[in-house]
Amino acid sequence: MNYETVIGMEVHVELHTQSKMFCSCPADHFQIDANQHICPVCTAQPGALPVINGRAIELTVMTGMALGCEIRPHSVFARKNYVYPDLPKGYQVSQYELPLCEFGQLRIPGDGGIDKVIQIERVHLEEDTGKLLHQGNSSLVDYNRAGVPLMEIVTDASIRSADEAFMYVQKIRQLVRYLQASTGDMEKGAMRCEANISVRPEGVEEFGTKVEVKNLNSFRAVRNAIDYEVQRQIEVLSEGGAVRQVTMGWDESAAVTKEQRSKEFADDYRYFPEPDLLDVDVTAEWIDAVRRQLPELPDGRAQRFIESMQLGDDEAGLVCEDRAVADWFEAVVAAGADARAAANWITGELFRRLKDVDGAIEDVTVTPDQLAELIGLVTAGTISGSAAKEVFAVMWEQGGSPAQIVEAKGLQQVSDTGELESQVDAVIAEHTDAADKVRAGDSKPIQFLMGMVMRASKGKANPQMVQQLLRDKLQG
Ligand SMILES: [Zn+2]
């Protein structure tokens, strides 16, 4: 029997704000000694009152807009009651019935070049919890992360495979980074995923029993955990068993999902509106003002590069993957470079070197103006493509202007007809067999003769001119 996989994703994204969700403590909690960024509000001291972080609301609404959501003019925060030591209040302030954003979509690449549309149910805002540190028989708690703004993006059950889930999560990260809403760094825990996974026999409409898998803290974990869990459920059903409704965790090192707790009794969080906070009422003018802050989004930007700059689909996708790279590319083009050549340099030579040093575009010392100048030297025929790579290597390692490097290393291409002609004549005289073959109508040895001229000129001869001269002399 064939089974169909049904997945819904929940992605938690830590927002990149200065301060926490309901107090003025710094939101940064990475590489800081335990319990330094805390105050009476985020540690739940009696009488402390929370105040909503306006920037967190803005970033959540921007994300909702980028996902095509409806923005609720009226939303409320609610208390989600549960007890855990990393939650000082004994409840988490979240949103339940009235989230900030609802009913959006995100497109991911689908079969046959047709996009697949993933439906977004809601985007809401809540606060993060603290962290437990287990040491031997005791546990310590660090509240630096308690109260950090956390945005949750929830899909419906429209995802059908681990690959789709993987692409969806990648697109979400790209989007929150474009919006500068979050660093999206999964390895640091700034983005964390959960998947609700079920399978059903093909053709059956009713959903199977779903299992929630938590701790998906890398792209690889998203793919591997879903693949594993789908296979596990199919095996249970194939053997005549029933899938139990449980919460599982992904054990990265063992590469298995492990049961954390049974969900046979639905969680009762006893949600109720947070009495210490005002409802969030936003006006149409405010929504318009936030909409004006939206940057050009990655898919639209790639489309523009394809249409107005003649980039290929893949190339445009690569250039737009990261907003800073796309900005850098546009700066090279603005400095006068041919767009396709610029994209070629960036996705080829530049990406290769960045990968070698595990660097980001922000670390590159070559400026967009310098790359544009280098491209200009190739276009004008001053240097060959291979010489340009040599120049780029020097620019990358030592800096400096392309023209000066070309001058210093004597890389100017020889485009002087007289000089090239004497080199071509010398090669023809030396390789009479090959030359005779070309004269007799076999054009293949032209490549060989060209290679000889390029070698004689130490790669500095203008290849187009050499080829033309050989044709004129032997075939003309
Ligand atoms: Zn605080």
Residues whose N, C-alpha, C, O or C-beta is under 5 A from the ligand:
A	BS01	ZN	C23 S24 C25 H37 I38 C39 V41 C42
